């Protein structure tokens, strides 16, 4: 596919690209191929599953992202990715204030409906404020993208350059849950009542929790992202309503979302807004950690010296769950990743610790002092590590 970006971009522009499955891959490929013509352009990536942008493209492009997920890890390891360590709730304001430049917004859209309206398809989140703040919209209309009930629809007149494609949205192959993940999910599910509203982080563990919720009634989802694990809950009527910013899953999720009024894609100005979140009762935040220390501090960013996580929206949701009547924050972690000292920065402080869950059980840290927290956390750790953790506390 030949795409000439010369009429839409200028050297030094800020370019913001839809992330994960919402990445317009033909447009990203065109940008890196033509990057010398736009030297100094600032490219903001979100989650990078397609892997089109590589370290060598930093010869002309200034790369930044809020996370090290997917192919971003290679960019971060090469030292060419500027990390933006902001909570998700602030991205919209930063974009509207042009502190994060989005002169040109690259979108992947669904084909239009009978009235000529293009849906945002797989993501609304920070794309909505970027569209409002940007100078130019460049769109890839992908026949494999579902028409979803997104907060904003576009018309042909809104789009400066439009290309058509027919390619599978970028996806990261999900890992199947093993015995440890299923055990964590069972322990977490015990804290999820009927009529709860759920937030899910990304990865195998939150999807495993979904599989442990059969028999629940009248659940809703209010989340930054939505994964495949929610599809059976929607099909069985367990989850009746979804508000989310981004669909991150497989074709099964996308097909279920197509023209489904139960799934609404919203701006991050809604999904992560503190005023919206504080109005939700029985709000259950379900997130996973790279590491948790013995006091309940969470590292969600760095592992093994590589930046592969994010500040993200977890803390926004954790705080909301802690304030919600009947709500709780569930932080899921493999027992081997309970440590005496974190390798990376603190993404969730111990002051916001709720319930920490490993394959060995759950530790409710709410209302506990540091001594009792350490005792309960060591009981959740891998048995072969417990003696060393005790020793580290001496």
C-alpha positions in Angstrom: 0.0 0.0 0.0 1.4 3.4 -1.0 0.7 6.2 1.4 2.1 9.7 0.9 2.1 11.6 4.1 3.6 14.8 2.7 0.4 16.7 2.6 -0.5 16.0 6.2 2.8 16.1 8.1 5.5 18.8 8.7 9.0 18.3 10.0 9.0 18.6 13.8 5.3 17.7 14.1 4.0 15.8 17.1 2.4 12.6 15.9 0.1 10.6 18.2 -0.7 7.1 17.1 -3.5 4.8 18.2 -2.1 2.0 20.4 -2.1 -1.8 20.7 -4.9 -3.3 18.5 -5.9 0.3 17.5 -2.6 1.1 15.8 -3.1 2.0 12.1 -0.3 -0.2 10.9 -0.2 1.0 7.3 0.2 4.6 8.5 2.9 3.8 11.0 4.8 1.9 8.3 4.5 4.9 6.0 5.8 7.2 8.6 8.9 5.2 9.4 9.6 4.7 5.6 9.3 8.5 5.0 10.8 9.6 8.3 13.7 11.5 6.7 11.2 13.9 5.2 9.8 14.7 8.6 13.1 14.7 10.6 12.6 15.8 14.2 9.0 14.6 14.3 7.9 13.5 17.8 6.1 10.1 17.7 4.0 9.2 20.8 3.4 5.4 21.0 1.2 3.7 23.5 1.3 -0.1 23.9 3.3 -1.3 20.8 2.2 -4.7 19.6 2.9 -4.3 15.9 6.6 -3.8 16.3 6.8 -1.6 13.2 8.7 1.1 15.0 12.2 -0.1 15.7 15.3 1.4 17.4 16.9 2.4 14.1 14.0 4.7 13.3 15.2 7.0 16.0 17.6 8.5 13.5 14.9 10.9 12.5 12.0 10.3 14.9 11.9 11.3 18.5 10.1 8.4 20.2 8.1 8.5 23.4 5.6 6.3 25.2 4.0 5.9 28.6 5.0 2.2 28.8 7.5 -0.5 27.9 4.9 -3.0 26.8 5.3 -5.2 23.7 8.0 -3.9 21.2 8.5 -0.8 23.3 10.8 -2.8 25.5 13.4 -3.1 22.7 13.2 0.7 22.2 13.7 1.4 25.9 16.6 -1.1 26.1 18.2 0.7 23.2 17.9 4.0 25.0 15.8 5.7 22.2 12.4 5.8 24.0 11.5 8.7 26.3 9.2 7.4 29.0 6.3 9.5 30.1 5.7 8.6 33.8 2.3 10.2 34.1 -0.9 8.5 35.5 -3.4 7.8 32.8 -5.9 10.3 34.3 -3.6 13.1 33.3 -2.9 12.3 29.7 -6.0 14.0 28.4 -5.1 17.3 30.1 -1.5 17.1 29.0 -2.6 16.5 25.4 -5.2 19.3 25.5 -2.6 21.7 26.9 -0.2 20.5 24.2 2.4 19.4 26.7 2.2 16.1 24.8 2.2 17.2 21.2 -0.5 15.7 18.9 -0.4 18.0 15.9 -1.2 15.0 13.7 -3.3 12.1 15.0 -3.0 8.7 13.3 -6.3 6.7 13.7 -7.5 3.3 12.8 -11.3 3.5 12.1 -14.1 1.1 11.3 -15.8 1.3 7.9 -18.6 3.8 8.1 -22.2 2.9 9.0 -25.1 3.5 6.6 -25.2 7.2 7.8 -21.5 7.7 6.9 -20.2 7.7 10.5 -16.8 6.2 11.2 -16.5 4.6 14.6 -13.2 4.9 16.5 -13.4 1.1 16.4 -11.0 -0.3 19.0 -10.0 2.7 21.1 -11.3 6.1 22.3 -9.3 6.8 25.5 -6.7 9.6 25.0 -7.5 9.7 21.2 -10.6 11.7 21.9 -8.7 14.7 23.5 -6.0 14.3 20.9 -8.5 14.6 18.1 -9.8 17.8 19.7 -6.4 19.3 20.2 -4.8 18.1 16.9 -4.4 20.0 13.7 -4.8 17.1 11.3 -6.4 13.7 11.4 -5.0 10.9 9.2 -7.1 7.7 9.2 -6.7 4.1 8.1 -10.1 2.5 7.6 -9.6 -1.1 8.3 -12.3 -3.6 7.1 -11.4 -5.9 10.0 -12.2 -3.3 12.7 -15.6 -3.5 14.3 -18.1 -0.6 14.4 -18.3 0.1 18.1 -20.4 2.5 20.1 -17.5 4.9 20.7 -17.9 8.3 22.4 -17.0 10.1 19.2 -17.7 9.3 15.6 -16.0 11.0 12.6 -17.2 12.0 9.1 -15.2 12.1 6.0 -14.9 15.9 6.2 -13.1 15.5 9.5 -10.3 13.5 7.9 -7.4 15.1 6.0 -6.0 11.9 4.6 -7.8 8.5 4.4 -6.5 5.2 3.3 -8.2 1.8 3.3 -6.8 -1.5 4.5 -7.8 -5.1 5.3 -5.5 -6.5 7.9 -5.8 -8.1 11.3 -5.4 -5.6 14.2 -2.1 -5.9 16.1 -2.3 -8.4 19.0 -0.1 -9.9 21.6 -0.6 -13.7 21.8 -2.2 -14.2 25.3 -0.5 -16.8 27.5 -2.8 -19.5 28.8 -3.4 -19.5 32.5 -1.4 -22.2 34.5 -2.1 -23.7 37.9 -0.6 -20.7 39.7 -2.7 -18.2 37.7 -5.8 -20.2 38.3 -5.1 -20.3 42.1 -4.6 -16.6 42.2 -7.8 -16.1 40.3 -9.8 -18.3 42.8 -8.4 -16.3 45.8 -9.2 -13.0 44.1 -12.7 -14.1 43.1 -13.7 -14.5 46.8 -13.6 -10.7 47.1 -15.9 -10.0 44.2 -19.6 -9.8 45.1 -22.7 -9.8 43.0 -23.5 -6.3 41.5 -19.9 -5.2 41.6 -18.3 -3.0 39.0 -14.9 -4.3 37.8 -11.8 -2.8 36.5 -9.2 -5.0 34.8 -5.6 -4.5 34.2 -3.8 -6.3 31.4 -2.5 -9.8 31.0 -3.1 -13.4 31.9 -4.0 -12.8 35.6 -7.0 -10.5 35.1 -8.4 -12.8 32.3 -8.0 -15.8 34.7 -10.1 -13.9 37.3 -12.9 -13.5 34.7 -12.9 -17.3 34.3 -13.4 -17.7 38.0 -16.6 -15.5 38.1 -19.2 -18.0 36.8 -22.3 -17.8 38.9 -21.9 -14.1 39.7 -24.8 -11.8 38.9 -25.3 -8.3 37.7 -21.7 -7.4 37.1 -20.5 -4.3 35.2 -17.1 -3.3 33.9 -15.6 0.2 34.1 -12.0 -0.1 32.9 -9.3 1.4 30.9 -8.9 -1.7 28.8 -11.0 -4.7 28.0 -9.6 -8.1 27.2 -10.8 -11.5 26.0 -11.7 -12.8 29.4 -14.8 -10.6 29.6 -16.4 -12.1 26.5 -17.8 -15.3 28.1 -19.2 -13.1 31.0 -21.0 -11.0 28.5 -22.3 -13.9 26.5 -23.6 -15.5 29.7 -25.3 -12.3 30.9 -23.0 -12.1 34.0 -21.6 -8.8 32.8 -24.4 -6.5 31.5 -22.6 -3.2 30.8 -19.1 -2.2 29.8 -17.5 1.3 29.8 -13.9 1.1 28.7 -11.3 3.1 26.7 -9.6 0.3 24.7 -10.2 -3.2 23.4 -7.1 -5.3 23.7 -7.8 -8.9 22.7 -8.5 -11.2 19.8 -11.0 -11.5 17.0 -13.5 -13.0 19.4 -13.6 -9.8 21.4 -13.8 -7.6 18.4 -16.6 -9.6 16.9 -18.6 -9.5 20.1 -18.1 -5.7 20.3 -19.3 -5.1 16.8 -22.5 -2.9 17.0 -23.0 -4.2 20.6 -24.6 -1.4 22.7 -23.6 -3.1 25.9 -19.9 -2.1 25.1 -19.2 1.6 25.0 -15.8 3.0 24.3 -15.2 6.2 26.3 -12.5 8.9 26.6 -10.0 8.5 29.4 -11.5 11.8 30.6 -14.4 9.6 31.6 -13.0 6.2 32.4 -10.2 7.6 34.7 -11.9 10.7 36.0 -11.9 10.7 39.8 -15.4 12.3 40.0 -16.8 9.5 37.8 -15.0 6.8 39.7 -16.1 8.1 43.2 -19.7 7.6 42.1 -19.3 3.9 41.7 -20.3 1.5 44.6 -18.7 -1.9 45.0 -15.9 -0.9 42.7 -13.3 -3.7 42.4 -9.9 -2.8 40.9 -8.1 -5.9 39.6 -4.5 -5.2 38.7 -1.3 -7.2 38.5 2.2 -6.3 39.7 5.8 -7.0 38.6 6.8 -7.0 42.3 5.2 -6.3 45.7 7.3 -5.7 48.8 6.5 -6.8 52.3 4.7 -3.5 53.2 2.5 -3.5 50.1 4.4 -1.2 47.8 4.0 -2.1 44.1 6.5 -2.0 41.2 4.7 -2.1 37.9 7.4 -0.6 35.7 10.8 -2.2 35.8 12.0 -5.9 35.9 15.4 -7.3 35.3 16.7 -3.8 34.5 14.3 -3.3 31.6 11.4 -1.0 31.5 8.4 -3.1 30.5 5.5 -1.9 32.5 3.9 1.5 33.1 2.6 3.9 35.6 -0.6 3.6 33.7 -4.1 3.9 35.3 -3.7 1.4 38.1 -3.3 4.0 40.8 -6.3 6.0 39.6 -8.4 2.8 40.0 -6.8 1.6 43.2 -7.6 4.9 44.9 -11.2 4.8 43.6 -11.7 1.3 44.9 -10.3 2.2 48.3 -12.9 5.0 48.5 -15.8 3.0 47.1 -18.5 1.7 49.5 -18.1 -2.1 49.3 -15.1 -1.7 47.0 -11.6 -3.1 47.2 -8.3 -3.0 45.4 -7.0 -6.5 44.4 -3.3 -6.6 43.4 -2.3 -9.9 41.8 1.2 -11.1 42.0 3.1 -14.4 41.5 4.5 -15.6 44.9 8.0 -15.5 43.5 7.7 -11.8 43.0 7.1 -10.9 46.6 10.3 -9.3 47.6 12.1 -7.5 50.5 13.1 -4.6 48.3 11.7 -3.4 44.9 13.9 -3.4 41.8 12.0 -0.4 40.3 10.0 2.7 41.3 7.0 2.6 43.5 3.9 2.7 41.2 1.4 2.1 44.0 2.5 3.3 47.5 1.9 1.3 50.6 -0.6 3.9 51.8 -2.9 2.7 49.0 -2.4 -1.1 49.6 -5.6 -3.1 49.6 -5.7 -6.9 49.2 -2.6 -8.6 47.8 -3.2 -12.0 46.2 -0.8 -14.7 45.3 -1.2 -18.4 44.5 -0.9 -19.0 48.3 -3.8 -16.9 49.4 -4.8 -13.3 50.0 -3.4 -10.7 52.5 -5.9 -7.9 53.3 -3.5 -5.1 54.3 -6.2 -2.6 55.0 -5.9 -1.2 58.6 -2.7 -3.1 59.3 0.6 -1.8 60.7 3.9 -2.6 59.1 4.7 -5.5 61.4 1.5 -7.4 60.6 1.8 -6.6 56.9 5.2 -8.1 56.7 4.0 -11.3 58.5 1.1 -11.7 56.1 3.1 -10.9 53.0 5.8 -13.5 53.9 3.0 -16.1 54.2 2.0 -15.3 50.6 5.5 -15.6 49.2 7.1 -18.6 47.5 8.0 -21.1 50.3 11.6 -21.3 49.2 11.9 -17.5 49.6 10.3 -17.1 53.0 13.4 -17.8 55.2 15.3 -15.1 53.2 12.5 -12.7 53.5 12.4 -13.2 57.3 16.1 -12.7 57.5 15.9 -9.5 55.4 13.5 -8.1 58.1 15.9 -8.7 60.9 
